[in-house]
Amino acid sequence: MTFLNFYFMMGSPDGGGDGALINLFFLGAIFFVFYFFIIRPQSKRQKEIQRKVGEMKKGDKVVTGGGLIGTVNTIDDETVLLEIDSGVKARFQKSSITDVNPGKK
């Protein structure tokens, strides 16, 4: 039995509600860690990608979710026509674009 298991199984000697307050504190600490180290950075990264996709223009180099790298040829409302190789073009949803590198050739 580890120290933490023993600590959480202990109750206060007089049967008071101190254990509940400590458990609530640890639950809040776990939520704090998850929010600031996992949820918040991921949402910031997602907003940055959405901003880049909204600002992309013809000639920008992009990476899709499937790993394809191409140059933007035309942009529609929901789709983008990418030139993957010389003479090879494919249409992708804007939501599948994971990175935009403007001006790179």
Secondary structure, 3 states (H helix, E strand, C coil): CCHHHHHHHCCCCCCCCHHHHHHHHHHHHHHHHHHHHHHHHHHHHHHHHHHHHHHCCCCCEEEECCCCEEEEEEECCCEEEEEEECCEEEEEEHHHEEEEECCCC
